Amino acid sequence: MIAIERLGPEDSAQAEIAVRAFKGSSRAATSLEAFLRNSANYLLVAEHEGEPVGILLAYRLERADREANQMFVYEVGVAPAWRGRRLASALIEEIKDLARVEGMFEVFVLTSRSNAAARKLYARTGAVVEDDSAILFVYPMGLAGVA
């Protein structure tokens, strides 16, 4: 059985294990505790028999032009052995439920045109393409030791 939960500050050791499993590195548990204490940060972890098999990272964004917030899904990851079992869909549905309960007006996610698996996932879970011509720009800060 798979259990999906949003981790809180009391789950920092569990968060460190999950983040390390999917990202290859992690902040220290004490640093993750502060991250998880921020109610705008959402870390969902799917576990099977105590092992992380899926992860979703999202952020609640406040808007200057609306009273309602929106949810930005930053990343979804599923362990290779668990792909194709609708685990990513379950993680998306869980974050949508949280956003709905908290009165957010939308959930959004970005992906590249070439990421067919992600595009299929988002379409399957009810997302619609708002702008297929968007381009992502980043401003690297060049900070040493920061990844």
N, C-alpha and C positions, 0 to 999 in steps of 0.2 A: 504494500500500500504506500502511496505517495502522500506526504503531508507538505502543504505549502503554508508558510507563515511569513508575516512581516516581522523582521527582527527589530528588537528595541535595544536600549543601552545595556540591559541585563543579559543580552545575548552576544556580547562583543567577542567572546572566545569562539563561539559558533560562527559568527560572521567572519572572523579571521580565517578560519578553516575553509569556509565556502569561497571567500574572495581569492584566497591562495589557490584553491583547486581550479578556479576558472580564469584567473588572471596571471597566475604564476608567481605573484608576489602580493603582499598585503601590507597595509598599515598595521602597526602594533595594536593589540586588543584595546589598550587604553586609549589610543587615538581613535579607533573605531567606535569606542563607547561615546565619545563626544560627537562623532559623525551621526551615530544612531539617535542621540539625544535630540538632534535637530529634527523637529517634526516635518520639515519640508523635504527630508531625505527618506527615500523608501528603498529598503533592501529586502526583497522577497527571496526566500530560499526554499527550494523543493528538496525534500530529503526522502530517501528510501533506507530504512533500517539504520538511521543515524548518519548516513553518508549524503553529502550534498550532490544532487544529480541535476539541478537546475538553479538558475539565478536570474533575477531581474532587478535592475537598478533604475530608479525613476526619481524625479524631482517635482515637487509642487511649485508652480510658478505663480506669483502674484502679478496682477496686471494693473497698470495705472488707469486704464480706460474701462474697467469692469469691476464689479464687486466680486464676481465669481472667479475662482482660480482655475488654472489648467494644469494638467499633468503631462510632463515630458518624460517619455520612456527613453532612457539613454542607452540601455543595453539589455539584451536577452541572451542567455547562454544555456545550452543543454549538453550534458556529458554525451560523448559519442555513442555509448551503448544505449542511451535513452532516446536518441533521435528517432523520429518517425512514429512516436507513441503519443503525440498530441500534448506533450509536456509543455512545450513553449506556448501552445494555445491556452493551456490551463493557467500558466503564469500571466499571460495577457488578460485573460478573463478575470483573474484575481485583482489585478491593478485597476481594471475597468470598474469592478465592483467597489473597490476602495474609493475611487474618484467619484463614483455615483453617490455613495453614502456621504461623502464629504461635500457634495453639492458643486462639484467642478463642472464647468461647461463643456470641456472636451479633454480628450487624451490624444497626444500626438507623438509621432515617432518619425525619425529620419532614416533613410537607407539609400544605398546607391542603386542605380538602374540595373547594374550587373548582378546584384544579390538576389537571384531568383528565389531562393529558399525564403528569405525574409519577406520579399514582396508577396509570395504565396501565403505565408503565415499571416501577414497583416490583412490581406484581402479575406482570407478564410475567417478571421476573427472580427470582421465587420468594418474595418477601416476603409476609407475612400481616399483616393488620390486627390489632394487639394491643388497641388502645383507640381507637375512632372518636369518643369524646367529649372527648378531650384538648383543652385550651386552652393556648396558648403565652402566657406572661407574660414581659415584659422589664422590667428596671430601668434606664432611661436614666441615665447618670452625668453628662450635661451638660458633658462636657469639651470645651472650645473647640478646634477644629481636628482633632478626632478623629472619623473617620467609621466 
